[in-house]
Amino acid sequence: EVQLVQSGAEVKKPGESLKISCKGSGYSFTSYWIGWVRQMPGKGLEWMGIIYPGDSDTRYSPSFQGQVTISADKSISTAYLQWSSLKASDTAMYYCARRSSGWTPYFDYWGQGTLVTVSS
Amino acid sequence: NFMLTQPHSVSESPGKTVTISCTRSSGSIASNYVQWYQQRPGSAPTTVIYEDNQRPSGVPDRFSGSIDSSSNSASLTISGLKTEDEADYYCQSYDSSNWVFGGGTKLTVL
C-alpha cells in the first residue's frame, strides 16, 4: 500500500527556520516525483514545487522559488520542505503528494498534511 | 502562465446531478489534461478524475469529467448526489513545468 506520512504540526516564531518531512513507503521512492502543495487557512491549493528523489532534480513554482527549499534523502525514502526564515504568511497546511507515473502530471497519492503555524 | 477559474460554490439536493466548471484563461483547455481533486473537510485531497475523464480505481462512476473547447473549460459532473460528496473540488492542469490549480468550488449537498 502506497503511503506518504508527514511530520507533525509545528509552531514557530517569525525568523526561525523549519524543515518538515514526508516519508514514502509501499512503492519505489526513487522512481516517482514528490511534490509539495500549500493551503493557507480557508484558501485553495497552491503548487510549490516537485523533486525526483532518484537524482534530486527539483522544479519550483515561480511563486515559491527562493522562498523554500525542497530536498530528498533517498536512503530513508523521505522528502523535505524547508524554510530558512519563516514569516507569519507561511502559516498554512502543507501537503506532500506523489506524482503519477504516466506522462500526465497529477498527484495520485497525498500525505496527511503538516500544519505550520508562525506566530510571535 | 494561465489561470483556472471555478465557481466559488454550488449546491444541489441529494440524488440530483451537479456540474462544476473550470475555465482556462489562456491557451487551449485541450492542450493539457485536466484533473479533479476532492477535499473533504479536515482531510487531504484525493483524485477523482485524471486526464480529463479517467476515474482512478475506487472512484464511483457517478463522477465524470469532460472538456469543452468552445468554452475553453473542463467540467466535473457528479450524478446521484450523496451527502458524502459534500466537499471542496479543485481542477488542476499544467503548462511546461508549472502546475496550476483552480481556486476550488465548495459543493453543498442539502
Interface residues (C-beta under 8 A of the other chain):
Chain A: G35 V37 G44 L45 E46 W47 I50 R59 S61 P62 Y95 A97 S100 T104 P105 Y106 F107 D108 W110 G111 Q112 G113
Chain B: N1 Y33 Q35 Y37 Q39 A44 P45 T46 T47 Y50 E51 P56 D88 Y90 Q92 Y94 S97 N98 W99 V100 F101 G102 G103 G104
